[in-house]
Amino acid sequence: MIEVRLLGPLQVHVDGESLPLGPPKQHAVLAMLATRPGRLVTLEELVDELWPDTAPASAVANRDLPTAGLRQETLPVLAGPAKPGLSPAPRRGAEQVLPTRWLPRPVLALIGRTETVQRMVEAVRRADPAAPVIQVIDGMAGIGKTALAVHVAAALSDRYPDAQLFIDLHGHSAARPVDPADAVVTLLRQLGVPASRIPPEFDHRVALWRAELGGRRTVVVLDNAGSRDQIEPLLPSAPGALVLVTSRRRLLASDGIPPESLGVLREDDAIELLATVAGPGRIRAELKAATTVVRRCGHLPLAIRLAGARLAHRPGWRVADLAQRLEHSGHVLGELSAEDRTVAAVFALSYEPLAERTQRVFRLLGLHPGEHFGLGLVAALADMSLEQSELVLDELVDRHLVEELRAGRFRLHDLLRGYAEQLVTSALESAERRSVTRRILDYYLHLALVATRAIEPVELTDQLGLDRPLRPDLVISDGSVGPEWLEEERDTLRRLVRVAAEDGHLNEVWRLARVIWRFYFIQGYNDEILETHRHALEAAIRLGNSAAIATIHNYRAYAWLQSGQPQRALRDLERAIQVRKSVDDRRGVCVSRTSLAIVYCQLGRLNESVAIHRQSFNERRRWAIDVLSALPSYGLPLMLLGRYAEALEVHRLHLCASRIARDQFNVAVALTNIGAVRLRLGQHDVAIRYLRAALRLKDRAGDSFGLPFALDNLGTAHRKLGQLQEARRHHELAFAAAARRGELLAQAAALNGIGLTLAELGRQAEALQYHRDALALATRASYAYEQGRALAAIADHLGSCDPAEARRHCERALMIFRSMGVPERFEVECQLAQLVED
C-alpha cells in the first residue's frame, strides 16, 4: 500500500520518497485530497490529474514517478483512508466500483431524536420505489439537523449500500455558498469519476451526475443548503437514491415525504445531552442546577453542548456555578462558547444574509418584552404596513429565526431573543429606542382598551386622557379582541408596564396599569396588580397627577384585600379618599367609599359597611354615577347580618340592572348572591338552581371571579339536603379555585365547608384538622366571619374530649359573632351553654 501526503510547499511524499512538484501540480494534488477523502484512486487517475496534456498514464508512470511501487493499480489518499472489509459493488462494464463512504462520523447517541429517526426511516422505507426519495430537514441554527441527517443516512446504509455521499453547501456559513456546478464536481469525484471525464458544461455535468446515480443505490446528504436553486441540480431523477437535505430555511424539495422541522429538546433529553458532554456524575449530583442550565440554553442542542464543554474543561466548577452565571448574566450568549465556537456566531450566519428591512425587524423584536406577539405588533414597532410586516415575518419564519406557533402568532427562541437584544442595543440610539418603545406601548394600550370593554363597566378613554392611537389601522384590524386576548397577553402587559417605567414613559405606565386592572382582578391575578400598580404609583407621583395617584391607590386596595392584607387595603383607600376630596372629585370619593365598605365587611365591621354603602349608594343616584358596581358588595353585609329581605332586594335590583345593561359578568354575580341568600333562607333547591345558572354563565365567559363563593355555597346547599359526597366535591372545587386565584378568604370558607361535611360523614379527626387550617388562614387574612365559624366547629369537636379547650374556642367564637352582630351568635351561645352545663 502506497502513502501519498503533502510534505511542504513544493514537495509531495510518495511511499517514502519526495516527489518535487511545482505549485500548479501541487495544488492539483491538494484538490484531490480535499475532494476525495476515503476514496481509492487509480494510478491512471492521479497521472491524468497531474499531466493531462502528455502521453497516456501507462507511458509516463515509470518516467515521472520515482517509486516502482506506483505500478500498483490503486493508492490510498491520506486525507481519507479506505475502510477495511468493504465488499466491492457490482461491475459497471469493465470497471470495478468499490462502495464509497463519505459521511462524517455519526454521533454515537443522538439524544432526544429517537422517535424522529424512526419516523424518517419508516417514511423512506414506505416511499415509492419507482422514484428517488427526497427528505428535507429544517430548523433553527444549532438544532442538530446535520447530526440527524448523518444518523438517518447511516441507519439506512443497508438499503443504500453502494455509496453514502456528503457535501456541505455552505448555504449558511462564513464561506461563500457552494455553486451547484462545483457541488456536482465534488459529488462526482466522491463517486470516483475521474476529473478528465467531468465535462465543463454545467448541463452536461448534471446529466453525468444523474447517470452515475442511476446505476447505484446511494444516499446523498446535502448539508446546509441555502435555497432550492442551490439543490435543484443535485437532485436525482431516477429511482435508487435517497437525498437528505438540511437547511435553516423551509425548502420545498419533495412531493412525497413532508419536511421534518426540528424543535428543541425536551427537558429530560436536554439534561441527558448535558450529562453526555459534562459527565453524568456531575449532572446527577446537581440535577436542579442542570435543569436551570438547559433552560437558560433554551433546550437548544448546540448551546447545551457548549455549556457542557465549559463544565468539562472546568473541573473546579460546580454545575450550580454555571447555572448562576447563566441565570444572572445580562448576556447569556457570551457564556455559551467553547474554543472558537459561539452560539452568537452561528446565529449571525442566519441573520447576516437577510435583506436590510428584514434585519431591522428582527433587531427591533429585541425590544419587545413579551414571549409571543402577533402581526400587528410587528407593524407597530417597525412602523410598517400589515402587508409588509407579513412578508417580513414569512421570511423570518422560513429561515427559522422566528417560530410561528399557530396562524398569526409568533415567538422568538429565548437565545434568539437575546441575540436580537444585543443587535438592537448596538444599532439604536436612545432617542430612536424610546420612539420604538412608545409605538409598542401605544399599540398595546389601545388594544387593551378595546379588549376590556366587554368586562369594564365604565368608559376609560376620557378618564385616562387618551389621544387617538398612533396606528388606528392596527387597532381596528384587531377589533375582535376581548378577554381571551388579555389572557394571552397577560404576561406581556405586565412586562410592558415595567418597561414603560424603566424607559420613562410615565403616562403610559399608570394608564396601562389601570386599563388591565379589571381583567387581572376578575381572574385573581393579584401579584400582577400589585406589581403593575407599584410602578404606576411611582409614575403618578413623579408626574404630580393627583387623579392618577388616587386611582392607583383605590384599585390596588382590591389586590391587598384578596391576598389577605386588609389593613394595607384600608390605608390605600383612606389615601385615595383624601386625595379625591382635595381635588373635589365626587365620583371618585363615591367609588373609594364603596371599596372601603368592602374592606369593613371583611374585617367584620358589618354595620359600618352597610352605613357607608347606603351613603355611597344615595350619592351615586343623586349625582347620576353608575350604581351597578356598588350593588353586589352592598348586599353581602346585609346577608351576613341576617337581614335577608333587604339583601334579596338589593341583589334583585342588581340582577335587573345587569340584564338591562346586558352585562353577563354582573348577571352571574347577581345570580350567585341571590342563591347565597336563598340558601340562608332554607330554600336549598331554589339556591342550587340559582348557583348552577351562575356557574354556567361563568363557564361560558371564562370568568373565575366569585367562582369559589358560588361553588362553596353550592356545597353547603347539598350538605343541607344530605347529599354529602356532592357537598364535599363542591367544597373541594371551591378551595381549588380559591387557591388558583390566591384568595385566602375563600380558601378559609371552603376549608370550613369541607370540615363540616366530613363531620357529618363521621370523620371527626379529619374534620378537626380542616377547621384548624381554616382558622389559620382566616386569622392571617383578618377575616372575622370565617374565624368565628372555624372556632365554633373546633369547639364542637373538642366538646367530648377536652371540655375546657372547647369552652375557650367557643368563647372566642361568641366574642367575634357578637361584635359582628351576625345570627350565628345565637347558635354559639347555645353551644357554650351546653358546654358549661356538661
C-alpha positions in Angstrom: 0.0 0.0 0.0 1.5 3.4 -1.0 1.2 6.6 1.0 0.7 10.0 -0.5 0.9 13.1 1.6 1.9 16.8 1.5 5.5 17.4 2.8 6.0 21.1 2.2 5.1 23.9 -0.1 6.9 22.3 -3.1 7.0 18.5 -2.3 4.7 15.6 -2.2 5.7 12.4 -0.3 5.0 9.2 -2.2 5.7 5.9 -0.5 8.8 7.1 1.4 10.3 9.3 -1.3 9.9 13.0 -2.1 8.4 14.0 -5.4 9.2 17.6 -6.3 6.2 19.4 -8.0 5.6 22.9 -9.0 2.8 24.9 -7.3 0.1 24.2 -10.0 0.6 20.4 -9.8 0.9 20.5 -6.0 -2.5 22.3 -6.0 -3.9 19.6 -8.1 -2.9 17.0 -5.5 -4.3 19.1 -2.8 -7.6 19.4 -4.7 -7.7 15.6 -4.8 -7.1 15.3 -1.1 -9.8 17.9 -0.4 -12.5 16.5 -2.6 -12.0 12.7 -2.3 -11.3 11.7 1.3 -11.8 8.0 1.9 -11.8 7.0 -1.8 -9.2 4.8 -3.6 -8.0 6.4 -6.8 -6.3 4.6 -9.6 -2.8 5.4 -10.7 -4.1 6.4 -14.1 -6.5 9.0 -12.4 -3.6 10.5 -10.5 -1.4 10.8 -13.6 -4.3 12.3 -15.6 -4.8 14.9 -12.9 -1.1 15.9 -12.8 -0.2 15.6 -16.5 -3.5 15.8 -18.5 -1.8 17.1 -21.7 1.0 14.5 -22.0 1.2 10.9 -23.0 -1.1 8.3 -21.5 -0.6 7.3 -17.9 0.9 3.9 -18.8 3.7 5.7 -20.8 4.7 8.3 -18.1 4.2 6.2 -15.0 7.8 4.8 -14.9 9.4 8.1 -16.2 7.8 10.7 -13.9 7.2 8.8 -10.6 10.3 7.7 -8.6 8.8 4.7 -7.0 8.4 1.3 -8.7 5.5 0.5 -6.4 3.4 3.1 -8.1 2.7 0.5 -10.8 0.1 -1.0 -8.4 -3.5 -0.4 -9.5 -4.5 1.8 -6.6 -3.0 4.0 -3.9 -4.8 5.4 -0.8 -5.2 9.1 -0.3 -4.1 10.0 3.2 -6.9 12.6 3.7 -9.4 9.7 4.0 -8.2 6.1 4.2 -10.4 3.4 2.8 -12.3 1.4 5.4 -11.3 -2.3 5.6 -13.8 -5.1 5.0 -15.9 -3.3 2.3 -17.2 -5.7 -0.4 -17.0 -4.4 -3.9 -20.1 -3.2 -5.7 -21.1 -4.8 -8.9 -19.0 -4.1 -12.0 -20.2 -1.4 -14.5 -18.8 -2.6 -17.8 -15.2 -3.5 -17.3 -14.6 -1.1 -14.4 -14.7 -2.3 -10.8 -16.5 0.1 -8.4 -16.0 0.0 -4.7 -18.5 1.2 -2.1 -18.0 4.8 -1.2 -18.3 6.2 2.4 -18.2 10.0 2.7 -20.4 10.5 5.7 -18.9 12.3 8.7 -18.5 10.3 11.8 -22.0 10.0 13.2 -22.9 11.0 16.8 -22.8 7.8 18.9 -26.0 8.7 20.8 -28.4 11.0 19.1 -30.2 12.1 22.2 -33.8 13.1 22.0 -34.3 12.2 18.4 -35.1 8.5 18.6 -38.7 8.9 17.5 -37.7 11.3 14.7 -35.1 8.9 13.3 -37.6 6.0 13.4 -40.3 8.1 11.7 -37.9 9.2 9.0 -36.5 5.7 8.4 -40.0 4.3 8.1 -41.1 7.1 5.7 -38.1 6.2 3.5 -38.9 2.5 3.6 -42.5 3.2 2.7 -41.6 5.6 -0.1 -42.4 4.9 -3.8 -39.6 2.6 -5.1 -40.2 3.9 -8.6 -38.9 7.4 -7.7 -36.0 8.9 -5.9 -36.6 9.7 -2.2 -36.0 13.3 -1.0 -36.3 14.3 2.6 -35.8 17.9 3.8 -34.8 18.6 7.5 -35.1 22.2 8.5 -34.8 24.0 11.8 -33.0 26.9 13.5 -29.3 27.2 13.9 -27.8 24.7 16.4 -30.8 22.5 16.5 -29.0 19.3 15.3 -30.0 19.0 11.6 -26.7 17.7 10.3 -26.4 15.1 13.1 -29.9 13.9 12.4 -29.3 13.6 8.7 -26.0 11.7 9.1 -27.7 9.4 11.7 -30.6 8.6 9.3 -28.2 8.0 6.4 -26.1 5.6 8.5 -29.3 3.8 9.6 -30.3 3.3 6.0 -26.8 2.2 4.7 -28.1 -1.4 4.2 -30.8 0.0 1.9 -28.3 2.1 0.0 -25.1 0.1 0.1 -23.2 1.4 -2.9 -22.4 5.0 -1.8 -23.1 7.4 1.1 -22.1 10.9 -0.1 -21.9 14.1 1.9 -21.3 17.7 0.9 -21.6 21.0 2.9 -23.2 23.5 0.6 -22.3 26.4 3.0 -25.7 28.0 2.5 -25.4 29.5 5.9 -21.8 29.8 6.8 -18.9 32.2 6.7 -17.7 30.7 3.5 -19.2 31.5 0.1 -22.2 29.2 -0.7 -21.1 26.4 -3.0 -22.1 26.9 -6.6 -24.2 24.0 -7.9 -21.7 23.4 -10.7 -18.9 23.0 -8.2 -21.1 20.8 -6.0 -21.7 18.4 -8.9 -18.0 18.1 -9.5 -17.4 17.3 -5.8 -20.1 14.7 -5.7 -18.9 13.1 -9.0 -15.4 12.9 -7.6 -16.7 11.3 -4.5 -18.3 8.6 -6.7 -14.9 8.0 -8.3 -15.5 9.7 -11.6 -12.1 11.0 -12.9 -11.7 14.7 -13.4 -11.0 14.0 -17.1 -14.5 12.6 -17.5 -16.3 15.6 -16.0 -17.4 17.9 -18.8 -17.0 21.7 -18.4 -20.6 22.4 -19.4 -23.0 22.7 -16.4 -25.9 20.9 -18.0 -23.6 18.0 -19.1 -22.2 17.7 -15.6 -25.7 17.4 -14.2 -26.6 14.8 -16.8 -23.4 12.8 -15.9 -24.2 13.1 -12.2 -27.7 11.7 -12.6 -26.5 9.0 -14.9 -23.9 7.9 -12.4 -26.6 7.7 -9.7 -28.8 5.7 -11.9 -26.7 2.5 -11.5 -26.2 2.8 -7.8 -28.2 2.5 -4.5 -26.9 5.8 -3.0 -27.8 8.1 -0.1 -26.7 11.7 -0.5 -26.6 14.3 2.3 -26.8 17.9 1.0 -26.0 19.7 4.2 -26.6 23.4 5.0 -28.5 24.2 1.8 -29.2 27.9 1.2 -32.0 27.7 -1.3 -33.9 25.4 -3.6 -32.0 26.8 -6.6 -28.8 25.5 -5.0 -30.0 22.0 -4.6 -32.3 21.5 -7.6 -29.5 20.4 -10.0 -28.2 18.0 -7.4 -31.5 16.0 -7.1 -31.6 12.7 -8.8 -34.1 11.8 -11.5 -34.0 8.0 -11.3 -35.1 5.7 -8.5 -32.5 4.1 -6.2 -31.2 7.3 -4.5 -32.1 8.9 -1.2 -31.3 12.6 -0.7 -31.3 14.2 2.7 -31.3 18.0 2.6 -30.6 20.1 5.7 -31.3 23.8 5.8 -32.1 26.7 8.1 -34.8 27.7 5.6 -38.0 26.0 4.8 -37.4 24.4 1.4 -39.9 22.8 -1.0 -37.9 19.9 -2.5 -40.1 16.9 -2.3 -43.6 15.9 -3.2 -43.5 12.6 -1.4 -42.3 13.0 2.2 -43.3 16.0 4.3 -40.3 18.1 5.5 -39.1 17.3 9.0 -38.9 20.5 11.1 -36.8 20.0 14.2 -37.7 21.6 17.5 -35.7 22.0 20.7 -35.2 19.1 23.1 -37.5 18.0 25.9 -36.1 18.8 29.3 -35.1 15.3 30.2 -33.3 14.8 26.9 -31.6 18.2 27.3 -30.3 17.1 30.7 -29.1 13.8 29.3 -27.2 15.6 26.5 -25.6 17.9 29.1 -24.6 14.8 31.1 -23.1 13.2 27.9 -20.8 16.2 27.4 -20.0 17.3 31.0 -20.1 13.9 32.7 -23.1 12.0 34.1 -21.9 12.0 37.7 -21.7 15.8 38.0 -25.1 16.3 36.4 -26.8 13.7 38.6 -25.3 15.3 41.7 -26.8 18.7 40.8 -29.9 17.9 38.9 -31.7 21.2 39.9 -28.8 23.3 38.7 -28.6 21.2 35.5 -32.3 21.9 34.9 -31.5 25.7 35.1 -28.6 25.3 32.7 -30.6 23.6 30.0 -33.5 26.0 30.5 -31.2 29.0 30.0 -29.8 27.3 27.0 -33.3 27.2 25.6 -33.0 23.4 25.3 -31.0 24.1 22.1 -28.6 21.2 21.4 -25.7 23.4 20.3 -26.0 25.7 23.3 -26.2 22.7 25.7 -23.1 21.2 24.1 -21.2 24.4 24.5 -22.3 24.7 28.1 -21.3 21.1 28.8 -17.9 21.8 27.2 -17.4 24.7 29.6 -18.1 22.4 32.5 -15.9 19.6 31.1 -12.9 22.0 30.8 -13.5 23.5 34.3 -13.5 20.6 36.7 -13.4 23.0 39.6 -16.8 24.5 38.7 -20.0 23.2 40.2 -22.9 22.9 37.8 -24.6 25.5 40.1 -21.7 27.9 39.3 -22.5 27.8 35.6 -26.3 27.9 36.3 -25.8 31.1 38.3 -23.7 32.7 35.6 -26.4 31.9 33.0 -29.2 33.0 35.3 -27.8 36.3 36.3 -25.7 37.2 33.2 -27.1 40.1 31.2 -25.6 38.4 28.1 -26.3 34.6 28.2 -24.9 34.2 24.7 -21.5 35.3 25.9 -21.4 32.4 28.4 -22.2 29.9 25.7 -18.9 29.4 23.9 -16.1 26.9 23.6 -12.8 27.5 21.7 -13.8 29.5 18.7 -17.5 28.3 18.6 -20.2 30.5 19.9 -24.0 30.4 19.6 -24.0 34.1 18.6 -21.6 33.4 15.7 -23.9 30.6 14.5 -27.0 32.9 14.7 -25.1 35.6 12.8 -24.8 33.3 9.8 -28.6 33.2 9.6 -29.0 36.9 10.3 -26.4 38.5 8.0 -27.8 37.3 4.6 -31.1 38.9 5.4 -32.3 42.0 3.5 -31.9 45.2 5.4 -35.6 45.6 6.1 -35.8 42.1 7.5 -32.7 42.6 9.6 -34.3 45.7 11.0 -37.5 44.0 12.0 -35.5 41.1 13.7 -33.4 43.6 15.6 -36.5 45.6 16.8 -38.1 42.4 18.0 -35.4 42.5 20.7 -37.3 45.5 22.2 -40.5 43.5 22.6 -40.6 42.2 26.2 -43.2 39.5 25.7 -42.8 35.8 24.9 -45.3 35.9 22.0 -46.5 38.5 19.5 -48.8 39.0 16.6 -48.6 40.6 13.1 -49.9 43.9 14.5 -47.1 44.3 16.9 -44.5 43.9 14.1 -46.3 46.6 12.1 -46.4 48.9 15.1 -42.8 48.6 16.3 -41.4 48.8 12.7 -43.9 51.4 11.6 -44.8 49.2 8.5 -48.0 48.2 6.9 -49.6 44.9 7.8 -48.8 43.6 4.3 -45.1 44.5 4.6 -44.9 43.0 8.1 -46.5 39.8 6.9 -43.9 39.4 4.1 -41.0 40.1 6.5 -42.4 37.6 9.1 -42.8 35.0 6.4 -39.1 35.3 5.6 -38.1 35.2 9.3 -40.2 32.1 9.8 -38.8 30.4 6.7 -35.3 31.0 8.0 -36.2 29.7 11.5 -35.3 33.0 13.1 -38.9 33.3 14.3 -41.3 30.5 15.2 -44.9 30.5 14.2 -46.9 28.9 17.0 -50.1 29.0 15.1 -51.6 31.1 12.3 -50.7 34.7 13.2 -49.0 34.0 16.5 -45.2 34.1 16.7 -42.3 33.8 19.2 -38.6 34.1 19.3 -36.5 31.3 20.9 -35.0 32.6 24.1 -31.5 32.7 22.8 -32.5 34.3 19.5 -34.3 37.0 21.6 -31.1 37.6 23.4 -29.2 37.9 20.1 -31.8 40.4 18.8 -31.4 42.4 22.0 -27.7 42.6 21.5 -28.1 43.7 17.9 -30.7 46.4 18.7 -28.6 47.7 21.7 -25.7 48.4 19.4 -27.7 49.6 16.5 -30.1 52.1 18.1 -29.5 55.5 19.7 -31.5 56.1 22.9 -34.0 58.5 21.2 -34.8 56.0 18.5 -35.1 53.3 21.1 -37.6 55.4 23.1 -39.6 56.0 19.9 -39.9 52.3 19.2 -40.9 51.6 22.8 -43.6 54.3 22.6 -45.0 52.7 19.5 -45.2 49.3 21.2 -46.8 50.8 24.3 -49.4 52.8 22.3 -50.3 49.8 20.3 -50.9 47.6 23.4 -52.6 50.3 25.4 -55.3 51.0 22.8 -55.7 47.3 22.0 -56.1 46.5 25.7 -58.7 49.3 26.0 -60.7 47.6 23.2 -60.3 44.2 24.9 -61.6 45.3 28.3 -64.8 46.9 27.0 -66.7 43.6 27.5 -65.8 43.5 31.2 -65.2 47.1 32.2 -68.5 48.9 33.2 -67.2 52.4 32.6 -65.6 54.1 29.6 -62.0 54.8 30.4 -60.8 56.8 27.4 -61.8 60.2 28.9 -60.7 59.2 32.4 -57.3 58.4 31.1 -57.0 61.4 28.9 -56.1 59.3 25.9 -55.4 60.6 22.4 -56.1 58.7 19.2 -53.8 55.7 18.7 -50.7 56.3 16.7 -51.8 53.5 14.4 -55.6 53.4 14.3 -55.5 51.0 11.4 -53.9 48.3 13.7 -56.4 48.7 16.5 -59.3 48.5 14.0 -57.8 45.4 12.4 -57.7 43.7 15.8 -61.3 44.8 16.7 -62.3 41.3 17.6 -60.0 41.2 20.6 -61.6 40.5 24.0 -60.8 38.8 27.4 -59.2 35.9 25.5 -56.6 38.3 24.1 -56.0 39.7 27.5 -55.3 36.3 28.9 -52.9 35.5 26.0 -51.1 38.8 26.5 -51.3 38.7 30.3 -47.6 38.4 31.0 -46.6 40.8 28.1 -48.8 43.5 29.5 -47.2 43.1 33.0 -43.7 43.4 31.5 -44.7 46.4 29.4 -45.7 48.3 32.5 -42.2 47.7 33.8 -40.5 48.6 30.5 -42.5 51.8 30.3 -41.4 52.7 33.8 -37.7 52.0 33.1 -37.9 53.9 29.8 -39.6 57.0 31.3 -42.9 56.7 29.6 -44.7 57.8 32.8 -48.2 58.4 31.5 -48.3 55.0 29.7 -47.2 53.3 33.0 -50.3 54.3 35.0 -52.7 54.3 32.1 -51.8 50.7 31.1 -51.9 49.5 34.7 -55.4 51.0 35.1 -56.7 49.6 31.8 -55.7 46.0 32.6 -56.6 46.2 36.3 -60.2 44.8 35.9 -59.1 41.8 33.9 -56.4 41.0 36.5 -58.9 41.5 39.3 -61.6 39.3 37.7 -59.1 36.5 37.1 -57.5 36.8 40.6 -54.1 37.8 39.3 -53.3 39.8 42.5 -49.5 39.6 42.1 -49.7 41.3 38.7 -51.9 44.0 40.1 -49.5 44.7 43.0 -46.5 44.8 40.7 -48.0 47.0 37.9 -49.6 49.4 40.4 -46.4 49.8 42.3 -44.8 51.1 39.1 -47.9 53.1 38.3 -48.0 54.8 41.7 -44.3 55.8 41.3 -45.0 57.2 37.9 -48.1 59.1 39.0 -46.2 60.7 41.9 -43.4 61.8 39.6 -46.0 63.3 37.2 -47.7 65.0 40.2 -51.0 63.7 38.8 -53.4 63.6 41.8 -56.2 61.9 39.9 -53.8 59.1 38.8 -52.4 58.8 42.4 -55.9 58.4 43.8 -56.9 55.9 41.1 -53.9 53.7 41.7 -54.4 53.7 45.5 -58.1 52.8 45.0 -57.6 49.9 42.7 -54.5 48.5 44.4 -56.6 48.1 47.5 -58.6 45.2 46.0 -55.4 43.2 45.4 -54.3 43.7 49.0 -57.8 42.6 50.2 -57.9 39.5 48.0 -54.4 38.5 49.1 -55.3 38.7 52.8 -53.9 42.1 53.7 -56.9 44.2 54.6 -55.0 46.7 56.7 -52.9 47.7 53.6 -56.1 47.9 51.6 -57.6 50.2 54.3 -54.6 52.6 54.1 -54.7 52.7 50.3 -58.4 53.6 50.3 -58.1 56.2 53.0 -55.3 57.8 51.0 -57.5 57.6 47.8 -60.4 59.3 49.5 -58.1 62.0 51.0 -56.6 62.9 47.5 -60.0 62.8 45.8 -61.5 65.1 48.3 -58.6 67.6 47.8 -59.5 67.9 44.1 -63.3 67.8 44.6 -63.7 64.5 42.8 -67.1 63.5 44.0 -67.4 60.5 41.7 -64.0 59.2 42.8 -64.9 59.7 46.5 -68.1 57.5 46.0 -66.1 54.8 44.3 -63.4 54.7 47.1 -66.1 54.7 49.8 -67.7 51.7 48.2 -64.3 50.0 48.2 -63.8 51.0 51.9 -67.2 49.4 52.8 -66.0 46.1 51.3 -62.9 46.2 53.5 -65.0 46.9 56.5 -67.2 43.8 55.7 -64.2 41.5 55.6 -62.9 42.9 58.9 -66.3 42.1 60.5 -67.4 45.7 60.8 -70.7 44.9 59.1 -72.9 47.7 60.4 -70.3 50.3 59.4 -70.1 48.6 56.0 -73.8 48.9 55.5 -73.9 52.5 56.5 -71.1 53.5 54.1 -72.8 51.5 51.3 -76.1 53.3 51.9 -74.4 56.7 51.9 -72.4 56.0 48.7 -75.4 54.5 47.0 -77.6 57.6 47.7 -74.8 59.9 46.5 -74.4 57.9 43.3 -78.0 58.2 42.5 -78.0 61.9 43.3 -75.1 62.7 41.1 -76.0 60.2 38.3 -73.0 58.0 39.0 -73.1 54.3 38.0 -74.6 52.2 40.7 -74.2 48.8 39.0 -70.7 48.1 40.5 -71.8 49.1 44.0 -74.8 46.8 44.4 -73.2 43.3 44.9 -71.0 44.5 47.8 -73.9 46.3 49.4 -75.9 43.1 49.7 -73.2 41.0 51.3 -73.0 42.6 54.8 -76.8 42.7 54.8 -76.9 38.9 54.3 -74.3 38.3 56.9 -76.3 40.4 59.4 -79.3 38.2 58.7 -81.2 41.0 57.0 -82.2 38.6 54.2 -85.2 40.5 52.8 -83.1 43.7 52.4 -80.2 41.7 50.9 -82.5 40.0 48.5 -84.0 43.3 47.4 -80.5 44.7 46.6 -79.4 41.6 44.7 -82.6 41.6 42.7 -82.1 45.2 41.8 -78.5 44.3 40.8 -79.8 41.4 38.5 -82.4 43.7 36.9 -79.8 46.5 36.2 -77.3 43.9 34.9 -79.8 42.5 32.4 -80.8 45.9 31.2 -77.1 46.7 30.6 -76.6 43.2 29.1 -73.7 42.8 31.4 -73.2 39.0 31.7 -70.5 39.4 34.2 -72.8 41.2 36.7 -75.7 38.9 35.8 -73.6 35.9 37.1 -72.6 37.8 40.2 -76.2 38.7 41.0 -77.4 35.1 40.5 -74.7 33.9 42.8 -75.6 36.3 45.5 -79.4 35.6 45.2 -78.5 31.9 45.5 -76.5 32.6 48.7 -79.4 34.4 50.3 -81.9 31.7 49.3 -79.6 29.1 50.9 -79.7 31.0 54.2 -83.5 31.2 54.0 -83.5 27.4 53.9 -84.6 27.3 50.2 -82.0 24.8 49.3 -83.3 23.5 46.0 -84.0 27.1 44.8 -80.5 28.1 45.8 -79.0 25.3 43.8 -80.8 26.4 40.7 -79.5 30.0 41.0 -76.0 28.9 41.7 -75.9 26.4 38.8 -77.2 29.1 36.5 -74.4 31.4 37.7 -71.8 28.7 37.2 -72.9 28.1 33.6 -72.6 31.8 32.8 -69.1 32.0 34.3 -68.0 28.9 32.4 -69.3 30.3 29.2 -67.5 33.6 29.7 -64.3 32.1 31.1 -64.9 34.2 34.2 -63.5 32.9 37.5 -64.5 36.0 39.7 -66.7 34.8 42.5 -66.3 31.2 41.4 -65.1 29.9 44.8 -68.0 31.7 46.6 -70.5 30.1 44.2 -69.1 26.6 44.5 -68.8 26.8 48.3 -72.5 27.8 48.6 -73.4 25.0 46.3 -71.6 22.6 48.5 -73.4 23.9 51.6 -76.8 23.5 49.8 -76.0 19.9 49.0 -74.9 19.2 52.6 -78.2 20.7 53.9 -80.0 18.2 51.6 -77.9 15.3 52.9 -76.0 14.9 49.7 -72.7 14.7 51.5 -70.4 13.4 48.7 -71.7 16.0 46.3 -71.2 18.6 49.0 -67.6 17.6 49.6 -66.8 17.7 45.9 -68.1 21.2 45.5 -66.3 22.5 48.6 -63.0 21.0 47.3 -63.6 22.6 43.9 -64.2 25.9 45.7 -60.9 25.5 47.6 -59.0 24.7 44.3 -60.5 27.7 42.5 -59.7 30.0 45.5 -56.1 28.7 45.6 -55.7 29.4 41.9 -56.9 33.0 42.4 -54.8 33.5 45.6 -57.9 34.3 47.7 -57.2 33.4 51.3 -60.7 34.4 52.4 -62.4 32.0 50.0 -59.9 29.2 50.9 -60.8 29.5 54.6 -64.5 29.4 53.8 -64.0 26.2 51.6 -61.9 24.5 54.3 -64.7 25.1 56.9 -67.2 23.7 54.4 -65.1 20.5 53.9 -64.7 20.2 57.7 -68.5 20.4 58.3 -69.2 17.8 55.6 -66.5 15.4 56.9 -68.1 15.7 60.4 -71.4 14.6 59.1 -69.6 11.7 57.4 -68.3 10.7 60.8 -64.7 11.5 60.0 -64.1 13.7 63.1 -60.3 13.8 63.2 -60.0 14.9 59.6 -62.8 17.5 60.1 -61.0 18.9 63.1 -57.8 19.4 61.0 -59.6 21.2 58.2 -61.2 23.6 60.7 -57.8 24.3 62.2 -56.4 25.0 58.8 -59.3 27.3 58.1 -58.7 29.2 61.4 -55.1 29.8 60.5 -55.9 31.1 57.0 -58.8 33.3 58.2 -56.7 34.7 61.0 -53.9 35.5 58.5 -56.4 37.3 56.2 -58.2 39.1 59.2 -61.5 37.6 58.1 -63.5 37.6 61.2 -66.5 35.7 60.0 -64.6 32.5 58.9 -62.5 32.7 62.1 -65.7 32.5 64.1 -67.0 29.6 62.1 -63.8 27.7 62.5 -63.6 28.3 66.3 -67.2 27.2 66.8 -66.6 24.0 64.8 -63.4 23.2 66.7 -65.2 23.7 70.0 -67.9 21.2 68.8 -65.3 18.6 68.0 -63.4 19.1 71.3 -66.5 19.1 73.5 -66.4 15.4 74.4 -62.6 15.0 74.8 -61.4 18.4 76.1 -64.3 20.5 77.5 -62.0 23.3 78.8 -60.4 23.8 75.4 -63.8 23.5 73.8 -65.2 26.3 76.0 -62.2 28.5 75.2 -62.8 28.2 71.5 -66.5 28.7 71.9 -66.0 31.9 73.9 -63.7 33.3 71.2 -66.2 32.5 68.5 -69.0 34.1 70.5 -67.0 37.3 71.0 -66.4 37.5 67.2 -70.0 36.9 66.3 -71.4 39.3 68.9 -69.0 42.1 67.7 -70.2 41.5 64.2 -73.9 41.2 65.1 -74.5 38.1 63.0 -77.2 35.4 63.6 -74.6 32.7 64.3 -74.1 34.2 67.7 -77.3 32.6 68.9 -76.1 29.1 67.9 -72.8 29.6 69.6 -74.5 30.9 72.8 -76.5 27.7 72.9 -73.3 25.7 72.2 -71.5 27.4 75.0 -74.4 26.9 77.4 -74.3 23.2 76.7 -70.5 23.0 77.3 -70.9 24.8 80.6 -73.7 22.5 81.6 -71.7 19.4 80.7 
